[in-house]
Amino acid sequence: MARLTSRFWVDAYLARLRFADIPAFVVAHGDDTGGAVLVKLNTLDGQATLFQRSFDLMTDTRVWAELASGPERDVDDAVTRQRGFDPDVWVIEVEDRQGRHLLDQDGLA
């Protein structure tokens, strides 16, 4: 199966969020072709959760896993560390009081 470029996936994700009236924006523009993608969910109450895509060996699938959660400042520190390891990483910030990120929907997993 062909892999989507990071840029294509990010554009499609942002479009899906816009369709659901969920504000989101690109915080860090990574490599268009193969950059990893981090999604920060900001619930606008001082809390946030950071997701990264990882490989689940048990199911042989790629899943969105929680990388960090808690006070927004701590999650931002985790983003900074990840960007230090990988300067090609994309960072998408989703702002939703209800905690919606859509990563669990078909086509985004």
N, C-alpha and C positions, 0 to 999 in steps of 0.2 A: 504494500500500500504506500502511496506517495505521501510524504509529509508536507504539511503546510508551512510556509515561511512564517516566521514570528510576526512580521509586519501584517501579513494577511490575517492571522489569528487575532491580533490586537485590534485591527480595524473591525473585524466581524464582532468581536466581544463588545467593543464600544458601541457599535450599532445596536446590538441586542439590548444593552443597558439603556440606551436612549429610547428605544421602543417601549421599555418598561418604565420610563420616566425615573430612572435611577441615575443621578449625576455621577460622572466619572471623568477622569482626565489622566493623561500621561505625565508622570512625575519625572521619569527618566526614559529617554529613547535609547533602546539597546540596538544591537545588530539586527538589521532588517531581515537577514536570512536565517540565522540560527541562534539568536540571543534567547536566553532563558527568560521566563516571564514570572514576575512576582505580582500578586494582587493584594493590596492593602485595603481592608474593609474598615472604614472609619464610621463608627456609629454616632458620632457627633456628641458624645457624652464624656469625652476624655479617654475612651477605650477604643482599642483597635485590634484587629487580627490580621496576620500576614500569612498568605497562602503561597505555596510553591508547588509546581507539578513534579511528581516523583513517580518512580516505577515500583509497583507492588509485585514482588516476586511470587507471592502466594497465588495471585489471580492472573499474573502475566499481563497486567494492564497498567496504564498510566492513570494516576489519580491526583486530585488536588489535596495536598496534606497541609495541615496547620504548621507553620514554621515558628510563629511567635504570637502571643496574645497577651493583653493586659493594658496598662496605661499607654496612651499613644506615644509618649516620649520613648518608652522602652521598645516599642515596635519600630519606631523611626530609627533607633539605634541598631536594631537587627537589620533593617534595610541598608543602613550605612555600611555595616560589616559585610553584607552580601555584595554590595557594589564594590567594596574593597577587594574581594576575592575575584569578582567577575565584572569588569567594566562594561561588558556587552549586554548586561541584564536590562530588561525592561521593567519598569515599575509603574503599575496602574493603581491609582487610588480611587476607590469607590466610596461614596458618601451616602449612607442610608441609615436612618434612625431605626428602621425595622430589621436591620442586619441582613438585607438581601444582597447577594453577590452573583447569583445565577450560575455559579460554577458547577452546581450539581445537576444542571439541566442537560438534556441530550444535545450533542453537538459541541459542548464546551469541555466535557471531560476528556 
